[in-house]
Amino acid sequence: MTESTVTGGSVQVSQSGPIATLTLSNPGRRNTMTEAMWRALEPACARLADDGSVRAVVVRGAGTDFSAGADISDLGSILKDEESGHHDGGAVAAGEAALAGLHKPTIAAVEGYCLGGAWQIAAACDIRLASSDATFGITPAKIGIVYPTAGIERLVRIAGPATAKYLLFSGDFVDAERARVLGLVQAVHPAETFWDEVDAFVQRLANRSQLSIQAMKDIVDTVVAGDGSGNELRHASNHWQHLMATTGDAETGIRAFLAKGTPEFTWNGGRDTQRRTTSAAS
């Protein structure tokens, strides 16, 4: 599809059938993320959102590492929020938010190192699959910085406050199996069959009803965010129930089930069919 090349690295977007792959590439530097690479995530995600032929997105690193995190030599500018002047996210938070906001299913495929800010990229994906040779570490305490608030919040939601503190305080590396036990990843596969396992899983997602997946992604995220009153959850439910009743996926799926066949789902929505928050809609 595209390649956004920047000095010292690139964010590449390629496609095979209904599956797009977003690749973090900074050769010879374990795919460390420069400021320009972080900023390239937002337009890359926008293109993926608008491409109706894409039904699932894999996020990976080039070669044998996911990413060793933010480029330390570029860290001051990477984390700086130009509006507030604070160093609490900047390009890192923008890239993370763009990936988390993509309405299509996203899968982080992690092999080798996934360290520091790279965890924010993996955490922003819906599902994380790890190779048995993967190593995770969240290391701000090793260099005296405060991890971006958005990254801490997501880590707490995924792994819980005690595990978040353990990882953030110590900066210790954990292997793939330990990461699974801690809740950081959903599955660990042998290194020698890792990409076959990833491909088989993502192909299954691409063949499922995208109406179902996109609706349930929105509803799960709404439950996690929680507005206390339940208004957003009702808004989400009403929106997707309406689309379920007025698009063809449910009819296609039920007909195929009764005929003992394989459904061929065609709906893939688009940003114009995505739910807006209550405040945005009013």
SULRA-V926432 format. One line per field, one symbol per residue. psi: psi as a letter, one per 40 degrees, with the letter a starting at -180 (. if undefined). burial: # if it has 16 or more other C-alpha atoms within 10 Angstrom, else .. Layout:
BEGIN
psi=???
burial=???
END
This chain:
BEGIN
psi=cihghiheiihhhihhbehihhhhhghefffihidddddedddddddddeheeheihhhiiibeicieaihdeeddddehhdddeigfcbddddddddddeheihhhhhhiahgibdddddddeidihhiieeihihhfdeeefihiiddddddddddeiddddddddddeiiiiddddddeedidihiiddedddddddddddddeihddddddddddddddddhedeeddddddddddddddeeieddddddddddefahighdhebideeiiiidddd.
burial=.....#.######.#..#########...#############.##..##.#..##########.#######...#..####.....######################################################......##.###..#..##...##..##..#.#####.##.####.###.#..##.##...##.#######.###.###..#.........##.###.##..##....##.##.........#.##.##.#...#.......
END
